[in-house]
Amino acid sequence: MTIKQHWLTNVNRITSPNWDERPDPSDISLIVIHCISLPQGIFDTPHVDQLFCNTLNPDDHPYFKEIYQLKVSAHLFIKRDGDCVQYVPFDKRAWHAGKSNYEGRECCNDFSIGIELEGTETIAYTEAQYAQLKEVLSTLLKTYPRLSTHRITGHSDIAPGRKTDPGASFNWQKIK
């Protein structure tokens, strides 16, 4: 796995419209781990792609009526089988963190890479996801010099009280 022009090679690419320019494109200094499933706890659906591309149909599920108008994205999505989709190039600002703070610095989207794992806070992630995540993290750490293993955190850590993902089901030791 390598990165060319801020896109991972050999992964699926679906370009999201939900991104903008980073204030400093060279300031990629944090990785934020999230989880998502749509509907919650249901896996292997097209709904995450649809949410990140603004095509989620509110009539497909009652919960979608609450979220279909959100303008959100992540850089990457790692599915249960380890398959990976990239939506936003790493030098651009994906809209994944919302109101956030890391070590006193607000607006984490400005300087972070957002990685979504298909899952919930209470269902264990798969070995295929951990393997893919480790490979992705290794590639990111080699490519972006401001990143380090000490600058990988959960959404719950940068938005405490507002977010709980990736949750207790995420085993941080598996990516060390």
WOWO-V267228 format. One record per pair of residues at least 6 apart in sequence whose ideal C-beta (glycine too) atoms are under 7 Angstrom apart, sorted by the first residue. I is the first residue (numbers start at 1). J is the second residue. D is the distance in whole Angstrom. If there is no record, write none. Layout:
I_J_D, I_J_D
//
This chain:
1_8_6, 1_9_6, 1_10_6, 1_135_5, 1_139_5, 2_9_5, 2_139_7, 3_90_7, 3_139_6, 3_143_5, 5_89_7, 6_89_4, 6_90_4, 6_91_4, 7_13_6, 7_86_6, 7_89_5, 8_86_5, 8_139_7, 11_84_4, 11_85_7, 11_86_5, 12_83_7, 12_84_7, 12_85_5, 13_86_5, 14_49_6, 14_53_7, 14_85_6, 14_87_6, 15_87_7, 16_52_5, 16_53_6, 16_73_4, 16_87_4, 16_88_6, 17_53_7, 17_54_6, 18_52_6, 18_71_5, 18_72_6, 18_73_4, 18_95_5, 19_73_6, 19_88_4, 19_92_5, 19_93_6, 19_94_5, 19_95_7, 20_93_5, 21_92_7, 21_93_7, 22_91_7, 22_92_7, 22_93_5, 22_110_6, 23_110_5, 25_91_5, 27_111_5, 27_146_7, 28_90_6, 28_111_7, 28_113_6, 28_144_4, 28_146_6, 28_147_7, 29_111_5, 29_146_4, 29_147_6, 29_151_6, 30_102_6, 30_108_6, 30_111_6, 30_112_4, 30_151_5, 30_153_7, 31_112_7, 31_113_5, 31_115_6, 31_137_7, 31_140_7, 31_147_6, 31_151_7, 31_152_5, 32_96_7, 32_97_6, 32_108_6, 32_112_5, 32_114_5, 32_153_6, 32_155_6, 32_158_6, 33_115_6, 33_117_7, 33_152_7, 33_154_5, 33_155_7, 33_166_5, 33_170_7, 34_74_7, 34_96_6, 34_114_6, 34_115_7, 34_116_5, 34_117_7, 34_155_5, 34_165_5, 34_166_6, 35_116_7, 35_117_5, 35_119_5, 35_120_6, 35_121_7, 35_165_4, 35_166_5, 35_167_6, 36_48_6, 36_116_5, 36_118_7, 37_43_6, 37_118_6, 37_119_6, 37_120_6, 38_45_6, 38_47_4, 38_48_6, 38_51_6, 39_61_5, 39_63_5, 40_120_6, 41_120_5, 41_123_7, 43_80_5, 43_118_6, 44_80_7, 47_56_6, 48_77_6, 49_85_7, 50_56_4, 51_67_7, 51_70_7, 51_72_7, 52_72_7, 52_73_5, 52_74_7, 52_87_5, 54_71_7, 56_64_6, 56_68_4, 57_64_7, 58_64_5, 58_65_4, 58_68_4, 71_95_6, 72_95_5, 72_96_7, 73_87_5, 73_88_6, 73_94_5, 73_95_5, 73_96_6, 74_87_6, 74_94_5, 74_96_4, 74_114_4, 74_115_7, 74_116_4, 75_86_6, 75_87_7, 75_88_5, 75_90_6, 75_94_5, 75_113_5, 75_114_5, 75_115_7, 76_84_6, 76_85_7, 76_86_5, 76_115_5, 76_116_7, 76_136_7, 77_85_5, 77_116_5, 77_118_7, 78_84_5, 78_115_7, 78_117_5, 78_118_7, 78_129_5, 78_132_5, 78_133_6, 79_118_5, 80_118_5, 80_126_5, 80_129_7, 81_128_5, 82_128_3, 82_129_6, 82_131_6, 82_132_4, 84_132_6, 84_136_7, 87_94_7, 88_94_4, 90_113_6, 93_109_5, 93_110_6, 94_109_7, 94_114_5, 95_109_6, 96_109_7, 96_114_3, 97_108_4, 97_109_5, 97_112_6, 97_114_6, 97_155_7, 97_158_6, 97_159_7, 98_159_6, 99_159_6, 99_162_7, 100_106_7, 100_107_7, 100_108_4, 100_158_4, 100_159_5, 101_158_6, 102_108_5, 102_153_7, 102_158_5, 108_158_5, 113_140_6, 115_133_7, 115_136_7, 117_125_6, 117_129_6, 117_166_6, 119_125_5, 119_169_7, 120_167_7, 120_169_7, 121_164_5, 121_165_6, 121_166_7, 121_167_2, 121_168_6, 121_169_6, 122_167_6, 122_169_6, 123_169_6, 124_169_5, 125_169_6, 125_170_6, 130_174_4, 130_175_7, 133_175_6, 134_175_6, 137_152_7, 137_175_6, 140_147_6, 141_147_5, 141_148_7, 141_149_7, 154_165_7, 154_166_5, 154_170_7, 155_163_4, 155_165_5, 155_166_7, 156_163_5, 156_164_5, 156_165_6
//
